[in-house]
Amino acid sequence: MKIALCHLELSCGPQERNLQLLEQAVRLAAEQGADWVLTPEAAVQGYYFYYVNKNAVVAPQPSPELEPLRKLCREYGINLFLGCGEYDAACDKSFNSCLVFGPDGELIGRHRKLFGECLGAEAWARKGDSFTVLPCSGLQTGVLVCADLWFPEFYEGTKAQGAEIIVDMAAWPPTQVCGNPLPAWINASKVTDVTVIVCNQTGSPQWMDMNVGQSVVIDSGELKLAYSGESAVLLFDYDADAKCVQSLAYDVHYIK
C-alpha cells in the first residue's frame, strides 16, 4: 500500500485557505496512488488559530466545510487522517482531534488528544480520555495526536488495544523549550515494535520555527524516512502484510 504525508504550512490558517491547500495536497496524493493520506495536527483550523483569533468558533465535526475532502475520499477510495479541532455539544467541550474517514467518505472514528494542559495555543481544547485503534485497510491502526507519542502510557496503551501500526498528527519541531521529539518517537516504535508514522508540518509562525519539524517513518525503533523543509506531499510504500516500510526514500512532490 502507498501512504502519503501532507507536510504543509498550515499553522496560522485561516481555515478557508487551509482547506484549499489540503484539498490540493490530498488530490495530489490520491493521483499518485496513495491509499492513506495523513495531515498534521490541527490542519483544518491551523495550530495557532486561537492565538490569531481568540473569538474563533470551533464547530462540531464533520462539518459541511469538510465535504470536498470527503468527496476526494470517495472519488479515489482513500483513507484520510485529518487533524481538526472539534466541538462536542454532548459534553460542551472542544477537542484537538484526528478524524479518520474511510474510502466511502464516512467517518470511521476519531481520536481526541490525550495530553494537554489547556494552555497557550491549545487553551481552547480539553483532554480526550480514551485510546483509539481503528480498522483501516485491514490494519488495526492506532491514532495519536502530537505529544501523545511522547508518553509511554499513551503509546503502550494504544498498542495494548491491538494497534498494528501507529500514526501521529504533529506540530512539533525540535525546540529549546519542548525538546527534540525524535528520540521519543523512535523509542515509542521500539517499545511497541510497530511502525510509527508522524506527519509534521512546516512554516515560520512567530511562536515556533516549524521549518525544522520532521515527518518521519520508524520501523520497530529504526528511523527509515525523514523530511523537513518546504511544503510537500511525501509518499512511500508500506508492506501491510509484513508490516514494514518498503521505500528507501520519500517520493517528494512539492506544493506551490
RAVEN-V598007 format. One record per run of one state. SS is the DSSP state (H for helix, E for strand, L for the rest). FROM is the first residue (numbers start at 1). TO is the last residue. If there is no record, write none. Layout:
BEGIN
<<SS & FROM & TO> <SS & FROM & TO>>
END
This chain:
BEGIN
<<L & 1 & 1> <E & 2 & 7> <L & 8 & 14> <H & 15 & 31> <L & 32 & 35> <E & 36 & 39> <L & 40 & 48> <H & 49 & 52> <L & 53 & 63> <H & 64 & 76> <L & 77 & 78> <E & 79 & 88> <L & 89 & 92> <E & 93 & 101> <L & 102 & 106> <E & 107 & 112> <L & 113 & 119> <H & 120 & 122> <L & 123 & 125> <E & 126 & 126> <L & 127 & 132> <E & 133 & 136> <L & 137 & 138> <E & 139 & 145> <H & 146 & 150> <L & 151 & 151> <H & 152 & 160> <L & 161 & 164> <E & 165 & 169> <L & 170 & 174> <E & 175 & 175> <L & 176 & 178> <E & 179 & 179> <L & 180 & 181> <H & 182 & 192> <L & 193 & 194> <E & 195 & 199> <L & 200 & 203> <E & 204 & 205> <L & 206 & 207> <E & 208 & 209> <H & 210 & 212> <L & 213 & 214> <E & 215 & 219> <L & 220 & 221> <E & 222 & 227> <L & 228 & 231> <E & 232 & 239> <L & 240 & 243> <E & 244 & 245> <L & 246 & 250> <E & 251 & 254> <L & 255 & 256>>
END
